[in-house]
């Protein structure tokens, strides 16, 4: 399965959610992405201090 078809399936699933569920999903993804970025920045800082 290609990543495009996988992405299409995910997007289709999201479209089947209610508007409230879609908004919750967006909030969750945004928070998780921000946490991931913070972790990467912290790792970069720790590596630079070695």
N, C-alpha and C positions, 0 to 999 in steps of 0.2 A: 504494500500500500504506500502510495506516495504521500509526502507531507501535505501536498495541496489537497488531496482527497480527504485526508484526515482533518485538515483545517475546515474544509467544507462541511464535514459531518459535525464538527464542533459548532460551527456557526449556525448550522441548521438546528441543532439541539438548543442553542441559546435563543434562537428565534421562537422556539416553542415554549419558552418560559414566559411567565407573566411579566408585565412591565416592572412590578415591584421586585420580582426575582432577578430580573436583568440588572436593575439598579443595585441590588445587594451584591450580585456577582461583580459588577464594576468596582464597587467599594472594596470588596475583598481582594480583588486582583491588584488594585492600586496600593493597598496597604502591604500586600505581600511583595510587590515589586519594590516598594520603598524600603522594606526591611532587607530585601536581597541586596539592593544598592548600598545600604548602610553597612551591611556585612562585608561587601566587596571593598568598600572604602576603608573599613577598619583593617581588613587583611592587607591591603596595600600599604597602609600606614605602618602596620607592624612589620611588614617585610622591608620597608624603607629604613626602619630604625635598626635593622640588624647589621 
